[in-house]
Amino acid sequence: MRIVILGPAGSGKGTQGTLISKKLNIPLISIGDLVRRETKKHSTLAQKVAWYSVQGLLVPDEIIIKLLVKRLKATDCKNGFILDGFPRNLNQAIELDKLIEIDKVILIKIDNKTALSRIQGRFVCSNCGLTLSNDKNTDLKCISCGGTMIKRKDDLNENAIKTRLNIYENNIEPIISHYKNKGILFEVSGEKSKTEVFEQISQVVTE
Ligand SMILES: [Zn+2]
């Protein structure tokens, strides 16, 4: 099954993506992670990606898509995958349609107040970039790769978080309409516990 998972920062998207990945035995492809890994290589593409990162600019869609095309060709994607962090805008959604057919799009909805408090309490894996809320408060190791979980500086700045949430909202609306029109959008409430959210998603991906 080819799945796209959408949701704002703080929606639990990373955690849920990891859980679905384990349940369905298909890879979770985080675009942020893909970009970070590419910058560590020595290819021409890597140099381009690094250039944008150094300038603090968003990596252009065409480069992201090149990275994605390469990743989707890997053998572990033959039974499906979960995309996290892509598409980020309508153009990317349209480009994705040209590449491959997506079966289901899961949208995790939460209100801005919930997002804000969760972002301020979350940790990011310094190795793979997975973000987790500190709900257990004991183990600060990444559940995906075992890396060390750290706090990001921009996760503590309330205004910066609000700006990020606004950008997300503006970009996500056309993507939501796009997938609604295709009849493959499934909304789940991210306000509940991790287990309850996962139950909702499990129903969507197994029905
Ligand atoms: Zn990790």
Boltz pocket constraint, residues with backbone or C-beta under 6 A from the ligand:
constraints:
  - pocket:
      binder: B
      contacts: [[A, 125], [A, 126], [A, 127], [A, 128], [A, 129], [A, 130], [A, 142], [A, 143], [A, 144], [A, 145], [A, 146], [A, 147]]
      max_distance: 6.0
